[in-house]
């Protein structure tokens, strides 16, 4: 299984990859995780590859190889689209975060990205920011999206709960378990 996680620095993509990696390890798979940072400290692109299976030799996911893309922001989802394999699935947060060229007025944020993505792939669009806010913190967007991803797998929900408990700092476990549940239920209601 090849899963690509894309977002903007500060959105928690790395924690999401660690939770996903923990679920795969606990499932008995060989797991490789690779983090590719852009200008993540300044709100730039962040890409993480999570690969798991019987035996994994390389952590890198090439164009057309991702089974699933978990995108934390619409423009990052659109940029990652060439990496999705034919028949692959994209789970995307509908949030728009303006990159620096848009902030400075040098460019405009592309219009209708959600519609463009829906035309090209199996898309699950999630208002993860609103759901995370309801869970108790906008910083829980990552775990809301992990919950949506969890619902689309055959991994028992309890394994996802265990992964959150073993990965998230103790003082944030309760919040993140609520975010996981809300994301899981969000997917179930779709």
Secondary structure as GFF3:
##gff-version 3
##sequence-region A 1 190
A	DSSP	beta_strand	2	8	.	.	.	ID=ss1
A	DSSP	alpha_helix	13	26	.	.	.	ID=ss2
A	DSSP	beta_strand	30	37	.	.	.	ID=ss3
A	DSSP	three_ten_helix	40	42	.	.	.	ID=ss4
A	DSSP	beta_strand	45	53	.	.	.	ID=ss5
A	DSSP	beta_strand	66	71	.	.	.	ID=ss6
A	DSSP	alpha_helix	74	80	.	.	.	ID=ss7
A	DSSP	three_ten_helix	81	83	.	.	.	ID=ss8
A	DSSP	beta_strand	84	93	.	.	.	ID=ss9
A	DSSP	alpha_helix	100	103	.	.	.	ID=ss10
A	DSSP	alpha_helix	113	120	.	.	.	ID=ss11
A	DSSP	beta_strand	122	126	.	.	.	ID=ss12
A	DSSP	alpha_helix	128	135	.	.	.	ID=ss13
A	DSSP	three_ten_helix	138	140	.	.	.	ID=ss14
A	DSSP	alpha_helix	141	151	.	.	.	ID=ss15
A	DSSP	alpha_helix	157	167	.	.	.	ID=ss16
A	DSSP	three_ten_helix	170	172	.	.	.	ID=ss17
A	DSSP	alpha_helix	173	188	.	.	.	ID=ss18
###
